[in-house]
Amino acid sequence: MKSGYWKPGAWKNVPIFVHWTILLWLPWYWLQSRSFMWAVLTLLAYTALLLAHELGHALAARSRRLRVHSIRLYVLHGQCEFEAPYHERDHVFIAWGGVLAQMCVLVVALAALFATRILMPEGEYVLAPLFYVFIDANLVIAAINLIPVAPLDGHLAWRILPPLWDRLRARVQGGTRSSGNVIDFNKRRAAAKKSKLAAAELIDKLKKK
């Protein structure tokens, strides 16, 4: 252990460090369940969820061709260290990567819970610590992360709303202009028809004279 970190492995040459403070969850979960096995399973699931969140950031950064330096996990949060992007839209995209990764975990956990209840109902009790972290705690952590306050992800993630609103407004205004053009065209066609009728009546009158 160096400076309080373990290095259990790496992801695509990106080192993963786990700080010793993450073990503080073990006594907390034991007090909740009074079961050492449940506490261990919950701790492992919580660590995996934090890792999934940070890997979501790492994947998003890699998709923007940014270098990812390391991933660090602590007792209350994780940290993905990557090269600073040049454009703000890249920062926003990377900020959403963590929560989107959690939503993928949520979908898998819900599917596993549904399958367990159908195929092996008694297994739900054994896997309860995992479902608790990957479903209940997952939703709470995602909601907290999206609070628009620094240093949480929501501080950057919600910056996606102004450009989306501008695009929506431009489409609506464009549709309104298009509708107006159609109306003008119909009016012009009706006016042209009236003009032809008036011209035909005038020609008939002149012929009769």
C-alpha positions in Angstrom: 0.0 0.0 0.0 1.4 3.4 -1.0 -0.1 6.7 0.5 -3.1 4.8 1.7 -4.0 3.3 -1.8 -4.3 -0.2 -3.1 -3.8 -0.9 -6.7 -6.0 -4.0 -7.5 -5.5 -3.7 -11.3 -5.9 -1.5 -14.4 -8.3 -0.9 -17.2 -6.7 -0.5 -20.6 -3.5 0.6 -19.0 -5.3 3.0 -16.8 -4.4 2.2 -13.1 -7.2 1.8 -10.6 -6.5 2.8 -7.0 -8.7 2.1 -4.0 -8.2 4.2 -0.9 -8.3 2.4 2.5 -11.2 4.7 3.7 -13.6 2.6 1.5 -13.3 0.0 4.2 -15.2 2.3 6.6 -18.4 1.1 4.9 -17.8 -2.4 6.3 -18.8 -1.6 9.9 -21.6 0.6 8.7 -23.2 -2.2 6.6 -22.6 -4.7 9.5 -24.6 -2.4 11.8 -27.4 -2.3 9.3 -27.6 -6.1 8.7 -25.9 -7.7 11.7 -24.4 -10.1 9.2 -20.7 -10.0 8.4 -21.3 -11.9 5.1 -24.0 -9.3 4.0 -21.6 -6.5 5.0 -18.8 -7.9 2.8 -21.2 -8.5 -0.2 -22.6 -5.0 0.2 -19.1 -3.5 0.4 -18.0 -5.3 -2.7 -21.1 -4.3 -4.6 -20.7 -0.6 -3.5 -17.0 -0.7 -4.7 -18.1 -2.2 -8.0 -20.8 0.5 -8.4 -18.3 3.3 -7.8 -15.9 1.6 -10.3 -18.7 1.4 -12.9 -19.4 5.1 -12.5 -15.8 6.1 -13.0 -15.4 3.7 -15.9 -18.3 5.5 -17.5 -16.4 8.8 -17.2 -13.3 7.0 -18.6 -15.1 5.5 -21.6 -16.7 8.9 -22.4 -13.3 10.6 -22.2 -11.7 7.9 -24.4 -14.5 8.4 -26.9 -13.4 12.1 -27.1 -9.8 10.9 -27.7 -8.7 12.2 -24.3 -6.1 10.5 -22.2 -7.3 8.9 -19.0 -4.6 9.0 -16.3 -6.1 7.1 -13.4 -9.2 6.0 -11.5 -9.4 6.4 -7.7 -12.1 5.2 -5.4 -12.8 6.7 -1.9 -15.3 6.1 0.8 -17.9 8.5 -0.5 -17.0 9.1 -4.1 -14.7 8.2 -7.0 -12.4 10.2 -9.2 -11.5 9.7 -12.9 -8.4 11.8 -13.8 -8.3 12.6 -17.5 -6.9 15.1 -19.9 -8.8 18.4 -19.8 -11.0 18.7 -22.9 -10.9 21.8 -25.1 -14.6 22.1 -25.7 -17.2 22.5 -23.0 -19.5 20.0 -24.8 -16.9 17.3 -24.3 -16.9 18.1 -20.5 -20.7 17.8 -20.5 -20.6 14.5 -22.3 -18.0 13.1 -19.9 -20.0 14.3 -16.9 -23.0 12.2 -18.1 -20.9 9.1 -18.6 -20.8 8.2 -15.0 -24.6 8.3 -14.4 -25.3 6.6 -17.7 -23.0 3.7 -16.6 -25.0 3.5 -13.4 -28.2 3.3 -15.4 -26.8 0.3 -17.3 -26.0 -1.4 -14.0 -29.6 -0.6 -12.8 -31.1 -2.2 -15.9 -29.0 -5.3 -15.5 -29.8 -5.5 -11.7 -33.6 -5.1 -12.3 -33.5 -7.8 -15.0 -31.6 -10.1 -12.6 -34.1 -9.4 -9.8 -37.0 -10.2 -12.1 -35.3 -13.4 -13.2 -34.5 -14.4 -9.7 -38.0 -14.0 -8.5 -39.3 -16.2 -11.3 -36.6 -18.9 -11.5 -35.2 -19.0 -7.9 -37.3 -17.1 -5.4 -35.3 -18.3 -2.4 -32.2 -16.8 -4.0 -33.5 -13.2 -3.6 -32.7 -13.3 0.1 -29.1 -14.4 -0.6 -28.6 -11.8 -3.2 -30.5 -9.0 -1.3 -27.3 -7.1 -0.5 -26.4 -6.9 -4.2 -29.9 -5.8 -5.2 -29.9 -3.2 -2.5 -26.7 -1.6 -3.8 -27.3 -1.9 -7.5 -30.9 -0.7 -7.4 -31.8 1.3 -4.3 -28.4 2.8 -3.4 -27.7 3.2 -7.2 -30.7 5.5 -7.6 -29.8 7.6 -4.6 -26.1 8.0 -5.7 -27.2 8.9 -9.2 -29.6 11.5 -7.9 -27.0 13.1 -5.6 -24.4 13.1 -8.5 -26.9 15.1 -10.6 -27.3 17.9 -8.1 -26.1 21.0 -10.0 -23.4 21.9 -7.5 -19.6 21.6 -7.9 -17.8 19.2 -7.6 -20.7 16.9 -8.4 -21.3 15.8 -12.0 -24.6 17.8 -12.2 -22.5 21.0 -12.1 -21.5 20.2 -15.7 -24.1 17.7 -16.8 -27.0 20.1 -16.8 -25.2 22.5 -19.1 -26.7 20.3 -21.8 -30.1 22.0 -21.4 -29.5 25.4 -22.9 -28.2 24.1 -26.3 -31.0 21.5 -26.4 -33.5 24.3 -25.7 -32.1 26.4 -28.4 -32.3 23.6 -30.9 -35.9 22.8 -29.9 -36.9 26.5 -30.2 -35.2 26.7 -33.6 -37.1 23.7 -34.8 -40.4 25.1 -33.6 -39.7 28.5 -35.1 -38.7 26.8 -38.3 -41.9 24.8 -38.4 -43.9 27.9 -37.8 -42.2 29.6 -40.7 -42.8 26.6 -42.9 -46.5 26.7 -42.0 -46.6 30.4 -42.8 -45.0 29.7 -46.2 -47.7 27.1 -47.0 -50.5 29.5 -46.0 -48.9 32.3 -48.2 -48.6 29.9 -51.1 -52.3 28.9 -50.8 -53.3 32.5 -50.7 -51.3 33.3 -53.8 -52.8 30.3 -55.6 -56.3 31.4 -54.7 -55.5 35.0 -55.8 -54.1 33.7 -59.1 -57.3 31.7 -59.7 -59.5 34.7 -59.0 -57.3 36.7 -61.4 -57.8 34.1 -64.2 -61.6 34.1 -63.6 -61.7 37.9 -63.7 -59.7 37.9 -66.9 -61.9 35.3 -68.5 -65.0 37.3 -67.6 -63.5 40.4 -69.1 -62.6 38.6 -72.3 -66.2 37.3 -72.6 -67.7 40.8 -72.1 -65.4 42.2 -74.8 -66.4 39.4 -77.2 -70.1 40.1 -76.6 -69.5 43.8 -77.4 
